[in-house]
C-alpha cells in the first residue's frame, strides 16, 4: 500500500487544545530514535511543549485527513535569526516527506520573520536528514545530553 501524496498534507498553526497530543507524538518520535532514548527515559521533563510556543504561533502541525502526523517549533533567536527548536514526525510516517515539508514551511516562516538563517541543533542521526533539507554544519553545541551538531540553512522569503 502506498502512502498518500505529500500534497494531501496540510500544514497549519497548532492549537492549544492539541498540546498534550503533540507532546505524546514527541515522546513516540523521540523514543523511536535510539540515540537519546536512555537520556529521555531518565529525564522525562525533557519532553515539554510550552503553551507559549503554541499561543505565540511558533508551532506548526502537519495534518492529513484529520490525523496529526508531525509538528515543528520555530523560535526567534537573540541574534535575529530563527531556531528550529523541534521537529517531530510520527514514526509510522517517517520517510513520507512530512519532515521535509515541515522544514520547508518552517524555513518560510523564519524568512518572513526577517531571519537570514534557520538554525537547528541535532544529534548525529538527524544531521543527515537536515543536510538533505539544505542545512550545513556550522559547529558543535553542548546540550543537556552531551554534544550535538549545530547546523544552519539560509532562508529567503518567497517572491
DSSP file (Angstrom, degrees, kcal/mol; ACC not computed):
  #  RESIDUE AA STRUCTURE BP1 BP2  ACC     N-H-->O    O-->H-N    N-H-->O    O-->H-N    TCO  KAPPA ALPHA  PHI   PSI    X-CA   Y-CA   Z-CA
    1    1 A X              0   0    0      0, 0.0     2,-0.2     0, 0.0     0, 0.0   0.000 360.0 360.0 360.0 129.3    0.0    0.0    0.0
    2    2 A X        -     0   0    0      1,-0.1     2,-0.2     3,-0.0     3,-0.1  -0.615 360.0-113.9 -89.2 150.4    1.5    3.4   -0.9
    3    3 A X        -     0   0    0     -2,-0.2     3,-0.1     1,-0.1    -1,-0.1  -0.499  41.4 -91.2 -80.4 153.8    1.2    6.4    1.3
    4    4 A X        -     0   0    0     -2,-0.2    -1,-0.1     1,-0.1     5,-0.0  -0.230  53.8 -90.3 -60.0 151.1   -0.9    9.3    0.2
    5    5 A X    >   -     0   0    0      1,-0.1     3,-2.0    -3,-0.1     4,-0.2  -0.251  31.0-117.0 -62.6 152.1    1.0   12.0   -1.7
    6    6 A X  G >  S+     0   0    0      1,-0.3     3,-1.6     2,-0.2    -1,-0.1   0.694 110.1  75.6 -65.0 -15.7    2.5   14.8    0.4
    7    7 A X  G 3  S+     0   0    0      1,-0.3    -1,-0.3     3,-0.0    -2,-0.1   0.723  86.2  62.4 -67.8 -19.0    0.2   17.2   -1.4
    8    8 A X  G <  S+     0   0    0     -3,-2.0    57,-0.4     2,-0.1     2,-0.3   0.535  84.8 104.5 -78.3  -5.7   -2.6   15.9    0.8
    9    9 A X    <   -     0   0    0     -3,-1.6     2,-0.5    -4,-0.2    55,-0.2  -0.585  58.3-157.2 -82.0 134.4   -0.7   17.2    3.8
   10   10 A X  E     -A   63   0A   0     53,-3.3    53,-3.1    -2,-0.3     2,-0.5  -0.940   1.5-161.5-109.7 130.8   -2.0   20.4    5.5
   11   11 A X  E     +A   62   0A   0     -2,-0.5     2,-0.3    51,-0.2    51,-0.2  -0.966  27.7 150.1-113.1 124.9    0.5   22.5    7.5
   12   12 A X  E     -A   61   0A   0     49,-2.3    49,-3.5    -2,-0.5     2,-0.1  -0.869  49.8 -73.2-144.5 171.3   -1.2   24.8    9.9
   13   13 A X  E     -A   60   0A   0     -2,-0.3    47,-0.2    47,-0.2    41,-0.1  -0.468  54.0-113.0 -69.3 142.0   -0.7   26.6   13.2
   14   14 A X        -     0   0    0     45,-2.5     2,-0.3    -2,-0.1    45,-0.1  -0.342  24.5-132.5 -71.8 157.6   -1.1   24.3   16.3
   15   15 A X    >   -     0   0    0      1,-0.1     3,-2.1    -2,-0.1     4,-0.3  -0.875  15.7-124.6-111.1 146.2   -4.0   24.8   18.7
   16   16 A X  G >  S+     0   0    0     -2,-0.3     3,-1.9     1,-0.3     4,-0.3   0.864 111.4  63.9 -56.5 -36.4   -3.6   24.9   22.5
   17   17 A X  G 3  S+     0   0    0      1,-0.3    -1,-0.3     2,-0.1     4,-0.2   0.646  99.0  55.7 -63.7 -13.1   -6.1   22.0   22.7
   18   18 A X  G <> S+     0   0    0     -3,-2.1     4,-2.6     1,-0.1    -1,-0.3   0.431  76.2 102.3 -96.6  -1.0   -3.6   19.8   20.8
   19   19 A X  H <> S+     0   0    0     -3,-1.9     4,-2.4    -4,-0.3     5,-0.2   0.906  82.4  43.9 -54.4 -52.3   -0.7   20.4   23.3
   20   20 A X  H  > S+     0   0    0     -4,-0.3     4,-2.2     1,-0.2    -1,-0.2   0.893 114.0  51.8 -61.7 -39.5   -0.9   17.0   25.1
   21   21 A X  H  > S+     0   0    0     -4,-0.2     4,-2.1     1,-0.2    -1,-0.2   0.896 110.4  48.6 -62.5 -41.0   -1.4   15.2   21.8
   22   22 A X  H  X S+     0   0    0     -4,-2.6     4,-2.5     2,-0.2    -2,-0.2   0.883 109.8  51.2 -69.1 -38.5    1.7   16.9   20.4
   23   23 A X  H  X S+     0   0    0     -4,-2.4     4,-2.1    -5,-0.2    -1,-0.2   0.894 109.7  50.6 -64.3 -38.2    3.8   16.0   23.5
   24   24 A X  H  X S+     0   0    0     -4,-2.2     4,-2.3     2,-0.2    -2,-0.2   0.900 110.0  49.9 -65.1 -40.1    2.7   12.4   23.1
   25   25 A X  H  X S+     0   0    0     -4,-2.1     4,-2.7     2,-0.2     5,-0.2   0.912 108.6  53.3 -61.7 -42.8    3.8   12.5   19.5
   26   26 A X  H  X S+     0   0    0     -4,-2.5     4,-2.7     1,-0.2     5,-0.2   0.899 108.2  50.6 -60.4 -41.0    7.1   14.0   20.6
   27   27 A X  H  X S+     0   0    0     -4,-2.1     4,-2.7     2,-0.2     5,-0.3   0.947 111.5  47.0 -60.2 -49.4    7.6   11.1   23.0
   28   28 A X  H  X S+     0   0    0     -4,-2.3     4,-1.3     1,-0.2    -2,-0.2   0.927 116.4  43.7 -60.9 -45.4    6.8    8.4   20.3
   29   29 A X  H  X S+     0   0    0     -4,-2.7     4,-0.6     1,-0.2    -1,-0.2   0.904 115.5  48.0 -67.5 -41.4    9.2   10.1   17.8
   30   30 A X  H >< S+     0   0    0     -4,-2.7     3,-0.7    -5,-0.2     6,-0.3   0.898 112.8  47.0 -68.2 -40.8   11.9   10.7   20.4
   31   31 A X  H 3< S+     0   0    0     -4,-2.7    -1,-0.2     1,-0.2    -2,-0.2   0.729 102.8  63.5 -75.5 -20.7   11.9    7.2   21.8
   32   32 A X  H 3< S+     0   0    0     -4,-1.3     2,-0.7    -5,-0.3    -1,-0.2   0.710  93.3  71.5 -73.7 -19.2   11.8    5.6   18.3
   33   33 A X  S X< S-     0   0    0     -3,-0.7     3,-0.7    -4,-0.6     4,-0.2  -0.887  73.9-158.2 -97.7 115.3   15.3    7.1   17.8
   34   34 A X  G >  S+     0   0    0     -2,-0.7     3,-0.7     1,-0.2     4,-0.4   0.617  71.6  91.0 -71.5 -12.8   17.7    5.2   20.0
   35   35 A X  G 3  S+     0   0    0      1,-0.3    -1,-0.2     2,-0.1     4,-0.1   0.862 109.1   9.6 -55.4 -42.5   20.4    8.0   20.1
   36   36 A X  G <> S+     0   0    0     -3,-0.7     4,-2.5    -6,-0.3    -1,-0.3   0.109  92.2 118.7-124.2  21.0   19.0    9.6   23.2
   37   37 A X  H <> S+     0   0    0     -3,-0.7     4,-2.3     1,-0.2     5,-0.2   0.915  78.6  45.5 -56.1 -49.4   16.4    7.0   24.4
   38   38 A X  H  > S+     0   0    0     -4,-0.4     4,-1.9     1,-0.2    -1,-0.2   0.898 112.7  51.7 -63.9 -40.3   18.1    6.3   27.7
   39   39 A X  H  > S+     0   0    0      1,-0.2     4,-1.5     2,-0.2    -1,-0.2   0.915 110.9  47.7 -62.1 -43.1   18.6   10.0   28.5
   40   40 A X  H  < S+     0   0    0     -4,-2.5     6,-0.2     1,-0.2    -2,-0.2   0.897 110.5  50.5 -67.5 -40.0   14.9   10.7   27.8
   41   41 A X  H  < S+     0   0    0     -4,-2.3     3,-0.4     1,-0.2    -1,-0.2   0.859 113.5  46.5 -65.6 -33.5   13.7    7.9   29.9
   42   42 A X  H  < S+     0   0    0     -4,-1.9    -1,-0.2     1,-0.2    -2,-0.2   0.739 123.8  33.7 -77.6 -23.2   15.9    9.1   32.7
   43   43 A X    ><  +     0   0    0     -4,-1.5     3,-2.3    -5,-0.2    -1,-0.2  -0.596  63.9 167.9-132.7  70.9   14.8   12.7   32.3
   44   44 A X  G >  S+     0   0    0     -3,-0.4     3,-1.5     1,-0.3    -1,-0.1   0.701  70.9  75.4 -61.3 -18.3   11.1   12.8   31.2
   45   45 A X  G 3  S+     0   0    0      1,-0.3    -1,-0.3    -3,-0.1    -5,-0.1   0.640  76.8  78.4 -67.0 -12.3   10.9   16.5   31.8
   46   46 A X  G <  S+     0   0    0     -3,-2.3     2,-1.0    -6,-0.2    -1,-0.3   0.750  79.5  75.1 -68.1 -22.5   12.9   17.0   28.6
   47   47 A X    <   +     0   0    0     -3,-1.5     2,-0.3    -4,-0.2    -1,-0.1  -0.804  67.0 132.6 -93.7 104.2    9.7   16.4   26.7
   48   48 A X        -     0   0    0     -2,-1.0     2,-0.6     2,-0.0    -3,-0.0  -0.956  40.4-163.7-155.0 130.2    7.8   19.6   27.1
   49   49 A X        -     0   0    0     -2,-0.3   -26,-0.1   -30,-0.1     5,-0.1  -0.891  28.4-138.3-114.2  97.1    5.9   21.8   24.6
   50   50 A X    >>  -     0   0    0     -2,-0.6     3,-1.5     1,-0.2     4,-0.6  -0.275  12.3-128.5 -57.0 137.8    5.4   25.1   26.5
   51   51 A X  H >> S+     0   0    0      1,-0.3     4,-2.8     2,-0.2     3,-1.1   0.816 107.3  65.6 -57.8 -31.0    1.9   26.5   25.8
   52   52 A X  H 3> S+     0   0    0      1,-0.3     4,-2.3     2,-0.2     6,-0.3   0.824  91.5  62.3 -62.0 -30.9    3.6   29.8   24.8
   53   53 A X  H <4>S+     0   0    0     -3,-1.5     5,-1.3     2,-0.2     6,-0.8   0.770 112.3  37.9 -66.0 -23.3    5.1   28.1   21.8
   54   54 A X  H X<5S+     0   0    0     -3,-1.1     3,-1.9    -4,-0.6     5,-0.2   0.892 116.6  47.8 -88.9 -50.8    1.6   27.5   20.6
   55   55 A X  H 3<5S+     0   0    0     -4,-2.8    -2,-0.2     1,-0.3    -3,-0.2   0.797 110.4  53.5 -65.0 -27.6   -0.1   30.7   21.6
   56   56 A X  T 3<5S-     0   0    0     -4,-2.3    -1,-0.3    -5,-0.2    -2,-0.1   0.345 117.4-111.9 -89.0   7.2    2.7   32.8   20.1
   57   57 A X  T < 5S+     0   0    0     -3,-1.9    -3,-0.2   -43,-0.1    -2,-0.1   0.723  81.1 124.9  75.8  22.2    2.3   31.0   16.8
   58   58 A X      < +     0   0    0     -5,-1.3    16,-2.7    -6,-0.3     2,-0.5   0.572  53.2  78.4 -88.9  -9.9    5.7   29.2   16.9
   59   59 A X  E     - B   0  73A   0     -6,-0.8   -45,-2.5    -5,-0.2     2,-0.4  -0.890  58.2-167.8-112.4 125.4    4.3   25.7   16.4
   60   60 A X  E     -AB  13  72A   0     12,-2.5    12,-2.2    -2,-0.5     2,-0.4  -0.864   7.9-152.4-108.2 143.1    3.2   24.2   13.1
   61   61 A X  E     -AB  12  71A   0    -49,-3.5   -49,-2.3    -2,-0.4     2,-0.6  -0.932   6.2-147.1-116.9 137.6    1.3   21.0   12.7
   62   62 A X  E     +AB  11  70A   0      8,-3.0     7,-3.0    -2,-0.4     8,-1.2  -0.925  28.4 177.3-102.3 123.5    1.3   18.6    9.7
   63   63 A X  E     -AB  10  68A   0    -53,-3.1   -53,-3.3    -2,-0.6     2,-0.4  -0.971  18.4-173.4-132.8 140.5   -2.1   17.0    9.3
   64   64 A X  E >  S- B   0  67A   0      3,-2.4     3,-2.2    -2,-0.4   -55,-0.1  -0.980  77.9 -17.3-135.1 123.6   -3.6   14.6    6.8
   65   65 A X  T 3  S-     0   0    0    -57,-0.4     3,-0.1    -2,-0.4    -1,-0.1   0.857 129.2 -51.0  52.0  40.4   -7.2   13.7    6.8
   66   66 A X  T 3  S+     0   0    0      1,-0.2     2,-0.5     0, 0.0    -1,-0.3   0.358 113.4 118.3  83.7  -6.3   -7.6   15.0   10.3
   67   67 A X  E <   -B   64   0A   0     -3,-2.2    -3,-2.4     2,-0.0     2,-0.6  -0.834  62.5-134.9 -97.6 127.2   -4.7   13.0   11.7
   68   68 A X  E     +B   63   0A   0     -2,-0.5    -5,-0.2    -5,-0.2     3,-0.1  -0.703  29.5 170.9 -79.6 121.6   -1.7   14.9   13.1
   69   69 A X  E     -     0   0A   0     -7,-3.0    21,-2.9    -2,-0.6     2,-0.3   0.523  57.6 -16.9-110.8 -10.8    1.4   13.3   11.8
   70   70 A X  E     -BC  62  89A   0     -8,-1.2    -8,-3.0    19,-0.3     2,-0.3  -0.980  51.7-154.7-177.8 170.5    4.1   15.8   12.9
   71   71 A X  E     -BC  61  88A   0     17,-2.5    17,-2.7    -2,-0.3     2,-0.3  -0.989   3.2-155.8-157.5 159.7    4.9   19.2   14.1
   72   72 A X  E     -BC  60  87A   0    -12,-2.2   -12,-2.5    -2,-0.3     2,-0.4  -0.947   8.3-147.5-134.6 157.7    7.7   21.8   14.3
   73   73 A X  E     -BC  59  86A   0     13,-2.4    12,-1.8    -2,-0.3    13,-1.2  -0.993  10.4-169.0-128.3 123.1    8.6   24.7   16.6
   74   74 A X  E     - C   0  84A   0    -16,-2.7     2,-0.4    -2,-0.4    10,-0.2  -0.960  10.7-176.1-115.0 119.7   10.3   27.8   15.2
   75   75 A X  E     - C   0  83A   0      8,-2.9     8,-3.2    -2,-0.5     2,-0.2  -0.889  27.2-113.8-117.5 146.5   11.7   30.2   17.8
   76   76 A X  E     - C   0  82A   0     -2,-0.4     2,-0.3     6,-0.2     6,-0.2  -0.526  30.5-141.2 -72.6 143.4   13.3   33.6   17.4
   77   77 A X    >   -     0   0    0      4,-3.0     3,-1.8    -2,-0.2    -1,-0.0  -0.682  22.4-112.8-100.0 160.1   17.0   33.8   18.5
   78   78 A X  T 3  S+     0   0    0      1,-0.3    -1,-0.1    -2,-0.3     4,-0.0   0.755 115.9  59.4 -62.0 -24.7   18.6   36.7   20.3
   79   79 A X  T 3  S-     0   0    0      1,-0.0    -1,-0.3     2,-0.0     3,-0.1   0.351 122.5-101.7 -88.9   7.4   20.7   37.5   17.2
   80   80 A X  S <  S+     0   0    0     -3,-1.8    -2,-0.1     1,-0.3     2,-0.1   0.356  90.2 110.2  90.6  -6.3   17.6   38.0   14.9
   81   81 A X        -     0   0    0     34,-0.2    -4,-3.0    35,-0.1     2,-0.3  -0.216  66.8-111.9 -87.9-174.0   17.9   34.6   13.3
   82   82 A X  E     -Cd  76 118A   0     35,-1.9    37,-3.0    -6,-0.2     2,-0.5  -0.918  16.7-147.6-125.3 150.8   15.4   31.7   13.9
   83   83 A X  E     -Cd  75 119A   0     -8,-3.2    -8,-2.9    -2,-0.3     2,-1.5  -0.966  14.0-141.0-119.5 127.9   15.8   28.3   15.6
   84   84 A X  E     +C   74   0A   0     35,-3.8    37,-0.5    -2,-0.5   -10,-0.2  -0.731  30.7 177.8 -81.7  92.0   14.1   25.1   14.6
   85   85 A X  E     +     0   0A   0    -12,-1.8     2,-0.3    -2,-1.5    -1,-0.2   0.675  59.6   8.6 -78.2 -19.0   13.6   24.1   18.2
   86   86 A X  E     +C   73   0A   0    -13,-1.2   -13,-2.4    -3,-0.1     2,-0.3  -0.951  51.1 176.9-162.5 141.5   11.7   21.0   17.5
   87   87 A X  E     +C   72   0A   0     -2,-0.3     2,-0.4   -15,-0.2   -15,-0.2  -0.900  17.9 168.6-146.9 115.8   10.8   18.7   14.6
   88   88 A X  E     -C   71   0A   0    -17,-2.7   -17,-2.5    -2,-0.3     2,-0.4  -0.994  10.5-176.7-136.3 134.9    8.9   15.5   15.3
   89   89 A X  E     -C   70   0A   0     -2,-0.4   -19,-0.3   -19,-0.2     5,-0.1  -0.985  40.9 -97.8-129.9 139.6    7.1   13.1   13.0
   90   90 A X    >   -     0   0    0    -21,-2.9     3,-2.2    -2,-0.4     4,-0.3  -0.319  36.1-126.2 -52.1 131.1    5.1   10.0   13.9
   91   91 A X  G >  S+     0   0    0      1,-0.3     3,-1.4     2,-0.2    -1,-0.1   0.844 109.0  57.9 -54.3 -36.4    7.4    7.1   13.5
   92   92 A X  G 3  S+     0   0    0      1,-0.3    -1,-0.3     3,-0.0    -2,-0.1   0.678 107.9  49.3 -68.2 -14.1    5.0    5.2   11.2
   93   93 A X  G X  S+     0   0    0     -3,-2.2     3,-0.9   -24,-0.2     5,-0.5   0.295  80.3 128.2-107.4   8.0    5.1    8.3    8.9
   94   94 A X  T <  S+     0   0    0     -3,-1.4    -3,-0.0    -4,-0.3    -4,-0.0  -0.311  70.8  25.3 -61.0 149.9    8.9    8.6    8.7
   95   95 A X  T 3  S+     0   0    0      1,-0.1    -1,-0.2     0, 0.0    -4,-0.0   0.760  91.1 106.6  65.8  29.0   10.3    8.8    5.1
   96   96 A X  S <  S-     0   0    0     -3,-0.9    -2,-0.1   -91,-0.0    -1,-0.1   0.101  96.7-103.9-120.5  21.1    7.0   10.1    3.7
   97   97 A X  S  > S+     0   0    0      1,-0.1     4,-2.4   -92,-0.0     5,-0.2   0.459  89.8 118.3  73.6   5.0    8.2   13.7    3.2
   98   98 A X  H  > S+     0   0    0     -5,-0.5     4,-2.4     2,-0.2     5,-0.2   0.947  77.8  45.3 -66.9 -46.8    6.3   15.1    6.2
   99   99 A X  H  > S+     0   0    0      1,-0.2     4,-2.4     2,-0.2    -1,-0.2   0.900 113.0  51.6 -60.9 -41.1    9.6   16.2    7.9
  100  100 A X  H  > S+     0   0    0      2,-0.2     4,-2.2     1,-0.2    -1,-0.2   0.909 110.6  47.9 -62.6 -43.3   10.8   17.7    4.7
  101  101 A X  H  X S+     0   0    0     -4,-2.4     4,-2.4     2,-0.2    -2,-0.2   0.888 110.8  51.2 -66.0 -39.1    7.6   19.7    4.3
  102  102 A X  H  X S+     0   0    0     -4,-2.4     4,-2.5     2,-0.2    -2,-0.2   0.893 109.9  49.9 -65.4 -38.8    7.7   20.9    7.9
  103  103 A X  H  X S+     0   0    0     -4,-2.4     4,-2.5     2,-0.2    -2,-0.2   0.921 110.6  50.6 -63.8 -42.9   11.3   22.1    7.4
  104  104 A X  H  X S+     0   0    0     -4,-2.2     4,-1.9     2,-0.2    -2,-0.2   0.921 114.1  43.0 -62.0 -44.3   10.2   23.9    4.2
  105  105 A X  H  X S+     0   0    0     -4,-2.4     4,-2.5     2,-0.2    -1,-0.2   0.883 112.9  52.5 -70.5 -37.3    7.3   25.7    5.9
  106  106 A X  H  X S+     0   0    0     -4,-2.5     4,-2.4     2,-0.2    -2,-0.2   0.884 108.7  51.6 -62.8 -38.2    9.5   26.4    9.0
  107  107 A X  H  X S+     0   0    0     -4,-2.5     4,-2.4     2,-0.2    -2,-0.2   0.900 109.7  49.4 -63.7 -41.7   12.1   28.0    6.6
  108  108 A X  H  X S+     0   0    0     -4,-1.9     4,-2.4     2,-0.2    -2,-0.2   0.924 111.4  48.3 -64.2 -44.6    9.4   30.1    5.1
  109  109 A X  H  X S+     0   0    0     -4,-2.5     4,-1.3     2,-0.2    -2,-0.2   0.909 111.5  50.8 -61.9 -42.9    8.1   31.3    8.5
  110  110 A X  H  <>S+     0   0    0     -4,-2.4     5,-2.1     1,-0.2     3,-0.3   0.921 110.9  48.5 -61.4 -44.6   11.7   32.1    9.6
  111  111 A X  H ><5S+     0   0    0     -4,-2.4     3,-1.7     1,-0.2    46,-0.3   0.910 108.8  53.1 -63.2 -42.5   12.3   34.1    6.4
  112  112 A X  H 3<5S+     0   0    0     -4,-2.4    -1,-0.2     1,-0.3    -2,-0.2   0.769 103.4  58.3 -65.2 -24.1    9.1   36.0    6.8
  113  113 A X  T 3<5S-     0   0    0     -4,-1.3    -1,-0.3    -3,-0.3    -2,-0.2   0.514 126.5-101.0 -82.2  -3.5   10.1   36.9   10.4
  114  114 A X  T < 5S+     0   0    0     -3,-1.7    -3,-0.2     1,-0.3    -2,-0.1   0.428  74.0 144.1 100.9  -0.2   13.3   38.6    9.0
  115  115 A X      < -     0   0    0     -5,-2.1    -1,-0.3    -6,-0.2   -34,-0.2  -0.398  37.9-163.0 -71.2 148.7   15.8   35.8    9.7
  116  116 A X  S    S+     0   0    0      1,-0.2    39,-2.9    -2,-0.1     2,-0.4   0.700  78.5  32.5 -95.8 -30.8   18.6   35.1    7.2
  117  117 A X  E     - E   0 154A   0     37,-0.3   -35,-1.9    -7,-0.1     2,-0.5  -0.957  64.2-147.1-129.4 146.7   19.3   31.6    8.6
  118  118 A X  E     -dE  82 153A   0     35,-2.7    35,-1.9    -2,-0.4     2,-0.3  -0.973  27.9-159.1-106.6 122.8   17.2   28.9   10.2
  119  119 A X  E     -dE  83 152A   0    -37,-3.0   -35,-3.8    -2,-0.5     2,-0.3  -0.703  12.4-177.2-103.2 152.8   19.4   27.1   12.8
  120  120 A X  E     - E   0 151A   0     31,-2.4    31,-3.0    -2,-0.3     2,-0.5  -0.988  17.0-152.5-146.8 143.1   19.0   23.6   14.3
  121  121 A X  E     + E   0 150A   0    -37,-0.5     2,-0.3    -2,-0.3    29,-0.2  -0.980  36.0 157.5-112.7 124.9   20.9   21.7   17.0
  122  122 A X  E     - E   0 149A   0     27,-2.7    27,-3.2    -2,-0.5    19,-0.1  -0.912  40.1-100.0-145.1 166.7   20.6   18.0   16.4
  123  123 A X     >  -     0   0    0     -2,-0.3     4,-1.3    25,-0.2     3,-0.3  -0.313  46.7 -97.5 -80.4 171.0   22.2   14.6   17.1
  124  124 A X  H  > S+     0   0    0      1,-0.2     4,-0.7     2,-0.2     3,-0.2   0.857 121.6  58.5 -59.2 -37.1   24.3   12.7   14.6
  125  125 A X  H  4 S+     0   0    0      1,-0.2     4,-0.5     2,-0.2     3,-0.4   0.906 110.5  40.9 -61.7 -42.6   21.4   10.6   13.4
  126  126 A X  H  > S+     0   0    0     -3,-0.3     4,-2.3     1,-0.2     3,-0.3   0.682  95.1  82.2 -80.7 -18.0   19.3   13.6   12.4
  127  127 A X  H  X S+     0   0    0     -4,-1.3     4,-2.3     1,-0.2    -1,-0.2   0.861  89.0  52.9 -58.3 -38.2   22.2   15.5   10.8
  128  128 A X  H  X S+     0   0    0     -4,-0.7     4,-1.8    -3,-0.4    -1,-0.2   0.901 108.9  50.2 -65.2 -40.1   22.0   13.6    7.5
  129  129 A X  H  > S+     0   0    0     -4,-0.5     4,-1.1    -3,-0.3    -2,-0.2   0.946 111.7  47.3 -60.8 -48.5   18.2   14.4    7.2
  130  130 A X  H  <>S+     0   0    0     -4,-2.3     5,-2.5     1,-0.2     3,-0.4   0.867 108.0  55.7 -64.6 -35.5   18.9   18.1    7.8
  131  131 A X  H ><5S+     0   0    0     -4,-2.3     3,-1.6     1,-0.2    -1,-0.2   0.902 105.3  52.5 -61.7 -39.8   21.7   18.1    5.3
  132  132 A X  H 3<5S+     0   0    0     -4,-1.8    -1,-0.2     1,-0.3    -2,-0.2   0.761 105.7  56.3 -65.6 -23.9   19.3   16.7    2.7
  133  133 A X  T 3<5S-     0   0    0     -4,-1.1    -1,-0.3    -3,-0.4    -2,-0.2   0.346 130.8 -93.2 -89.7   5.6   17.0   19.7    3.6
  134  134 A X  T < 5S+     0   0    0     -3,-1.6    20,-0.4     1,-0.3    -3,-0.2   0.516  79.4 138.1  99.8   5.4   19.7   22.2    2.8
  135  135 A X      < -     0   0    0     -5,-2.5     2,-0.4    18,-0.1    -1,-0.3  -0.553  36.4-154.1 -81.9 150.0   21.3   22.7    6.2
  136  136 A X  E     -F  152   0A   0     16,-2.9    16,-2.3    -2,-0.2     2,-0.2  -0.943  27.6-100.0-121.9 147.9   25.1   22.9    6.5
  137  137 A X  E     +F  151   0A   0     -2,-0.4    14,-0.3    14,-0.2     3,-0.1  -0.443  37.8 175.1 -67.3 135.2   27.1   22.1    9.6
  138  138 A X  E     -     0   0A   0     12,-3.6     2,-0.3     1,-0.4    13,-0.2   0.196  54.3 -71.8-126.9  12.4   28.1   25.2   11.5
  139  139 A X  E     -F  150   0A   0     11,-0.7    11,-2.7     2,-0.0    -1,-0.4  -0.897  60.6 -55.6 134.3-162.6   29.8   23.7   14.5
  140  140 A X  E     -F  149   0A   0     -2,-0.3     2,-0.3     9,-0.2     9,-0.2  -0.853  37.5-161.9-118.7 153.6   29.1   21.9   17.7
  141  141 A X  E     -F  148   0A   0      7,-2.5     7,-2.8    -2,-0.3     2,-0.5  -0.970  18.0-128.1-132.6 150.6   26.7   22.7   20.6
  142  142 A X  E     +F  147   0A   0     -2,-0.3     2,-0.2     5,-0.2     5,-0.2  -0.872  31.4 178.5 -98.3 129.8   26.5   21.4   24.1
  143  143 A X  E >   -F  146   0A   0      3,-3.4     3,-1.8    -2,-0.5     5,-0.0  -0.679  48.3 -93.9-119.0 175.9   23.1   20.2   25.2
  144  144 A X  T 3  S+     0   0    0      1,-0.3     3,-0.1    -2,-0.2    -2,-0.0   0.708 127.6  47.7 -65.7 -17.1   21.9   18.6   28.5
  145  145 A X  T 3  S-     0   0    0      1,-0.4     2,-0.3  -105,-0.0    -1,-0.3   0.195 124.5 -88.8-107.7  14.8   22.6   15.2   26.9
  146  146 A X  E <  S- F   0 143A   0     -3,-1.8    -3,-3.4     2,-0.0    -1,-0.4  -0.797  75.0  -9.9 118.4-159.7   26.1   15.9   25.6
  147  147 A X  E     + F   0 142A   0     -2,-0.3     2,-0.3    -5,-0.2    -5,-0.2  -0.502  59.2 178.4 -82.4 148.3   27.5   17.3   22.4
  148  148 A X  E     - F   0 141A   0     -7,-2.8    -7,-2.5    -2,-0.2     2,-0.4  -0.889  32.6 -95.9-140.7 169.0   25.3   17.9   19.3
  149  149 A X  E     -EF 122 140A   0    -27,-3.2   -27,-2.7    -2,-0.3     2,-0.5  -0.745  27.8-149.3 -90.9 133.8   25.7   19.2   15.8
  150  150 A X  E     +EF 121 139A   0    -11,-2.7   -12,-3.6    -2,-0.4   -11,-0.7  -0.915  25.1 174.8-101.9 127.2   24.8   22.9   15.1
  151  151 A X  E     -EF 120 137A   0    -31,-3.0   -31,-2.4    -2,-0.5     2,-0.3  -0.902  12.7-164.6-131.2 157.4   23.5   23.4   11.6
  152  152 A X  E     -EF 119 136A   0    -16,-2.3   -16,-2.9    -2,-0.3     2,-0.4  -0.986   6.1-160.4-143.6 155.6   22.1   26.3    9.6
  153  153 A X  E     -E  118   0A   0    -35,-1.9   -35,-2.7    -2,-0.3     2,-0.2  -0.999  25.9-121.7-135.1 129.4   20.2   26.9    6.4
  154  154 A X  E     -E  117   0A   0     -2,-0.4     2,-0.4   -20,-0.4   -37,-0.3  -0.531  33.6-163.4 -69.4 134.9   19.9   30.2    4.5
  155  155 A X        -     0   0    0    -39,-2.9     2,-0.4    -2,-0.2   -47,-0.1  -0.945  12.5-178.3-123.6 144.2   16.3   31.2    4.2
  156  156 A X        -     0   0    0     -2,-0.4   -45,-0.2   -44,-0.0   -44,-0.1  -0.998  31.5-109.9-138.4 141.5   14.7   33.7    1.9
  157  157 A X        -     0   0    0     -2,-0.4     2,-0.1   -46,-0.3   -49,-0.1  -0.377  42.5-100.3 -67.7 149.1   11.0   34.8    1.6
  158  158 A X              0   0    0      1,-0.1    -1,-0.1   -50,-0.1     0, 0.0  -0.412 360.0 360.0 -66.9 144.8    9.2   33.7   -1.5
  159  159 A X              0   0    0     -2,-0.1    -1,-0.1    -3,-0.1    -2,-0.1   0.488 360.0 360.0 -71.6 360.0    8.8   36.4   -4.1
